[in-house]
Amino acid sequence: MKEHLRTIKNNILDLFFPLDEQCMLCEKEEKLDAPYLCKTCLSKLEEMPFSHNREIPVYKQVISGYLLNETAKKIIYKHKYGHKRYMSHVLAHLLAEKIVEEGLEFEVITSIPSGKKRNRMRGCDHAYDIAVELGHIVKKPVRRMLKRVHHESTQSELSKLERYGNMADAFKLINGTITETEILVIDDIYTTGATMEAAARLLSSEDRKLIGATVFYTPIQK
């Protein structure tokens, strides 16, 4: 019921604020196609030169679409902290392009969940927003499989070792049996893989294939 109401709300918003009428980042008025960024903003994004999957062996593959440069940070900030939920359209389309390019196959999409406190602060679960829009684009179902049970520190403030410690037992499975054998796990940013690995500890099994996908990738600086 909640998802149905959310779809109706988004359709109403799209009617009065059409996505293709202006750049979603710089807000320059221009007729645009997906991912709803003008040529100038789009040209400032740096595509990932490779897919990376060596850091999390439990995943069949882990991909990212773009490097987290200054333009990418502005997109993330606008979505997470600027309360501009329509940016999930941009992020989902950017990720969808990479998924199609890589030829990824999966049955269902799930996302890395944020905790209740951060959801209240941001007004949304940002990764789930992206997952829902991505599901619409690639015509795949979206299902919440995990919930955040603690989120003591912001990952961006921690070293690589601290990130892994911070993610220990961070998630729990939502009640229900996972019947799908091919799951796409998405998030907005990949840094060390600590979050993806924590999710995999609960989602993986011998007969299940996990694929990780994030919109952006950044090497940790600490």
Secondary structure as UniProt FT lines:
FT   HELIX           2..16
FT   HELIX           19..21
FT   TURN            24..26
FT   TURN            34..35
FT   HELIX           39..43
FT   TURN            57..58
FT   STRAND          61..67
FT   HELIX           70..80
FT   TURN            85..86
FT   HELIX           87..102
FT   STRAND          108..111
FT   HELIX           116..122
FT   HELIX           126..138
FT   STRAND          146..148
FT   HELIX           155..157
FT   HELIX           160..166
FT   TURN            167..169
FT   STRAND          171..173
FT   STRAND          182..190
FT   HELIX           194..203
FT   TURN            206..207
FT   STRAND          209..217
//
